[in-house]
């Protein structure tokens, strides 16, 4: 086997440092007493206690979590039902529908946010929880359909036909055969929908009720006035949760021998 050149190994190490060094620094400084992220390092968990107690970023964090969960739940449910409906359509019409649905992904969220705000003002919703919910729902729905529909089309219909032949009702076939087979796609799409909604600063900035700040909005306001150590603690929690969710989806997706990624 040919040995790799030393400079290639050096470039690989430097690339990993460039990618992960900032994350490591943020995680380490989240346990530092200093309010400005400076040395000397003195260990503390005070910033996590402050965050989880609902002070500072804590309130905005819990609001974003619950809001993103509700949007993800609605988006996943409607996305699954939409995919099931598209499966019954001719493939040409299904592709056309998906192309129109994907406009929410292609159109810049800045333009989409302004357009939705104008529409909601016209119908009387304005800046409200309902408007913010619908705006984020529009953004996450295409991601669910884009992941669930191809997985649904890849299923072997002969298995469903066999179940129907043996006397299973359409509902039982759906619950016992189709949905379990779609579990990896459903988990992946739900995770993506949650992260899209959780980080959707633009839509939330335009549609959130006055006086209500989600986590992206709160971080934006804090960065404008100065550094806050709560952000380090929050970033560490978000990193750990994201990695845990990806590993969980990978584990549940195809078992221990083969994962999603």
For each residue, the residues with C-beta under 8 A, 3 or more apart:
1:
2:
3:
4: 8 9
5: 8 9
6: 9 10
7: 10 11
8: 4 5 11 12
9: 4 5 6 12 13
10: 6 7 13 14
11: 7 8 14 15
12: 8 9 15 16
13: 9 10 16 17
14: 10 11 17 18
15: 11 12 18 19
16: 12 13 19 20
17: 13 14 20 21
18: 14 15 21
19: 15 16 23
20: 16 17 23 24
21: 17 18 24 25
22: 25 26
23: 19 20 26 27 239
24: 20 21 27 28
25: 21 22 28 29
26: 22 23 29 30 232 235 236 239
27: 23 24 30 31 232 235 236 239
28: 24 25 31 32 41
29: 25 26 32 34 37 229 232
30: 26 27 47 48 229 232 233 235 236
31: 27 28 43 44 45 47
32: 28 29 37 41 42 43 44 229 232
33: 42 43 44 46
34: 29 37 38 39 41 42 229
35: 227 229
36: 227 229
37: 29 32 34 227 229 232
38: 34
39: 34
40:
41: 28 32 34
42: 32 33 34
43: 31 32 33
44: 31 32 33 47
45: 31 48 49
46: 33 49 50
47: 30 31 44 50 51 229 230 232 233
48: 30 45 51 52 233 237
49: 45 46 52 53
50: 46 47 53 55 56 58 230 233
51: 47 48 55 56 57 58 61 230 233 234 237
52: 48 49 58
53: 49 50 58
54: 58 59 62
55: 50 51 58 59
56: 50 51 59 228 230
57: 51 60 61 215 218 219 222 228 230 231 234
58: 50 51 52 53 54 55 61 62
59: 54 55 56 62 63
60: 57 63 64 213 214 215 217 218
61: 51 57 58 64 65 215 234
62: 54 58 59 65 66
63: 59 60 66 67 212 213 214 215
64: 60 61 67 68 198 214 215 216
65: 61 62 68 69 198
66: 62 63 69 70
67: 63 64 70 71 132 133 136 197 214
68: 64 65 71 72 136 194 197 198
69: 65 66 72 73 194
70: 66 67 73 74 133
71: 67 68 74 75 133 136 137 140 193 197
72: 68 69 75 76 140 190 193 194 197
73: 69 70 76 77
74: 70 71 77 78 133 137
75: 71 72 78 79 137 140 141 143 144 193 197
76: 72 73 79 80 144 186 189 190 193
77: 73 74 80 81
78: 74 75 81 82 137 141 144
79: 75 76 82 83 141 143 144 145 148 189 193
80: 76 77 83 84 144 148 179 182 186
81: 77 78 84 85
82: 78 79 85 86 101 141 144 145 149
83: 79 80 86 87 144 145 148 149 152
84: 80 81 87 88 152 174 178
85: 81 82 88 89
86: 82 83 89 94 97 98 145 149
87: 83 84 94 149 152 153
88: 84 85
89: 85 86 93 94 97
90: 93 94
91: 94 95
92: 95 96
93: 89 90 96 97
94: 86 87 89 90 91 97 98 149
95: 91 92 98 99
96: 92 93 99 100
97: 86 89 93 94 100 101
98: 86 94 95 101 102 145 146 149
99: 95 96 102 103
100: 96 97 103
101: 82 97 98 104 141 142 145
102: 98 99 105 106 142 146
103: 99 100 106 107
104: 101 107 112 138 139 141 142
105: 102 142 143 146
106: 102 103
107: 103 104 111 112
108: 111 112
109: 112 113 139 200 202 203
110: 113 114 202
111: 107 108 114 115
112: 104 107 108 109 115 116 135 138 139 202 203
113: 109 110 116 117 135 202 203 205 206 207
114: 110 111 117 118 206
115: 111 112 118 119
116: 112 113 119 120 131 134 135 138 203 206 207
117: 113 114 120 121 127 131 206 207
118: 114 115 121 122
119: 115 116 122 123
120: 116 117 123 124 125 126 127 128 131 134 207
121: 117 118 124 125 126
122: 118 119
123: 119 120
124: 120 121
125: 120 121 128 130 131 134
126: 120 121 131
127: 117 120 131 132 206 207 208 209 210
128: 120 125 131 132 207 209
129: 132 133 209 212
130: 125 133 134
131: 116 117 120 125 126 127 128 134 135 207
132: 67 127 128 129 135 136 203 204 207 208 209
133: 67 70 71 74 129 130 136 137
134: 116 120 125 130 131 137 138
135: 112 113 116 131 132 138 139 203 204 206 207
136: 67 68 71 132 133 139 140 197 200 203 204
137: 71 74 75 78 133 134 140 141
138: 104 112 116 134 135 141
139: 104 109 112 135 136 142 196 197 200 203
140: 71 72 75 136 137 143 144 192 193 196 197
141: 75 78 79 82 101 104 137 138 144 145
142: 101 102 104 105 139 145 146
143: 75 79 105 140 146 147 189 192 193 196
144: 75 76 78 79 80 82 83 140 141 147 148 189 190 192 193
145: 79 82 83 86 98 101 141 142 148 149
146: 98 102 105 142 143 149 150 189
147: 143 144 150 151 185 188 189 192
148: 79 80 83 144 145 151 152 182 185 186 189
149: 82 83 86 87 94 98 145 146 152 153
150: 146 147 153 154 185
151: 147 148 154 155 181 182 184 185
152: 83 84 87 148 149 155 178 182 185
153: 87 149 150
154: 150 151
155: 151 152 159 160 178 181 182
156: 159 160
157: 160 161
158: 161 162
159: 155 156 162 163 177
160: 155 156 157 163 164 173 177 178
161: 157 158 164 165
162: 158 159 165 166
163: 159 160 166 168 172 173 176 177
164: 160 161 167 168 170 173
165: 161 162
166: 162 163
167: 164
168: 163 164 172 173 176 177
169: 172 173
170: 164 173 174
171: 174 175
172: 163 168 169 175 176
173: 160 163 164 168 169 170 176 177 178
174: 84 170 171 177 178 179
175: 171 172 178 179
176: 163 168 172 173 179 180
177: 159 160 163 168 173 174 180 181
178: 84 152 155 160 173 174 175 181 182
179: 80 174 175 176 182 183 186
180: 176 177 183
181: 151 155 177 178
182: 80 148 151 152 155 178 179 185 186
183: 179 180 186 187 252 253
184: 151 187 188 249 252 253 254 260
185: 147 148 150 151 152 182 188 189
186: 76 80 148 179 182 183 189 190
187: 183 184 190 191 248 249 252 253
188: 147 184 185 191 192 249 253 260
189: 76 79 143 144 146 147 148 185 186 192 193
190: 72 76 144 186 187 193 194
191: 187 188 194 195 245 246 249
192: 140 143 144 147 188 189 195 196
193: 71 72 75 76 79 140 143 144 189 190 196 197
194: 68 69 72 190 191 197 198
195: 191 192 198 199 242
196: 139 140 143 192 193 199 200
197: 67 68 71 72 75 136 139 140 193 194 200
198: 64 65 68 194 195 215 216
199: 195 196 216
200: 109 136 139 196 197 203 204 216
201: 204 205 216 217 220
202: 109 110 112 113 205 206
203: 109 112 113 116 132 135 136 139 200 206 207
204: 132 135 136 200 201 207 208 214 216 217
205: 113 201 202 208 216 217 220
206: 113 114 116 117 127 135 202 203
207: 113 116 117 120 127 128 131 132 135 203 204
208: 127 132 204 205 212 213 214 217
209: 127 128 129 132 212
210: 127
211:
212: 63 129 208 209
213: 60 63 208 217 218 221
214: 60 63 64 67 204 208 217 218
215: 57 60 61 63 64 198 218 219 234
216: 64 198 199 200 201 204 205 219 220
217: 60 201 204 205 208 213 214 220 221
218: 57 60 213 214 215 221 222
219: 57 215 216 222 223 231
220: 201 205 216 217 223 224
221: 213 217 218 224 225
222: 57 218 219 225 226 228 230 231
223: 219 220
224: 220 221
225: 221 222
226: 222
227: 35 36 37 231
228: 56 57 222 231
229: 29 30 32 34 35 36 37 47 232 233
230: 47 50 51 56 57 222 233 234
231: 57 219 222 227 228 234 235
232: 26 27 29 30 32 37 47 229 235 236
233: 30 47 48 50 51 229 230 236 237
234: 51 57 61 215 230 231 237 238
235: 26 27 30 231 232 238 239
236: 26 27 30 232 233 239 240
237: 48 51 233 234 240 241
238: 234 235 241 242
239: 23 26 27 235 236 242 243
240: 236 237 243 244
241: 237 238 244 245
242: 195 238 239 245 246
243: 239 240 246 247
244: 240 241 247 248
245: 191 241 242 248 249
246: 191 242 243 249 250 261
247: 243 244 250 251
248: 187 244 245 251 252
249: 184 187 188 191 245 246 252 253 260
250: 246 247 253 259 260 261
251: 247 248 255 256 259
252: 183 184 187 248 249
253: 183 184 187 188 249 250 259 260
254: 184 257 258 259 260
255: 251 258
256: 251
257: 254
258: 254 255
259: 250 251 253 254
260: 184 188 249 250 253 254
261: 246 250
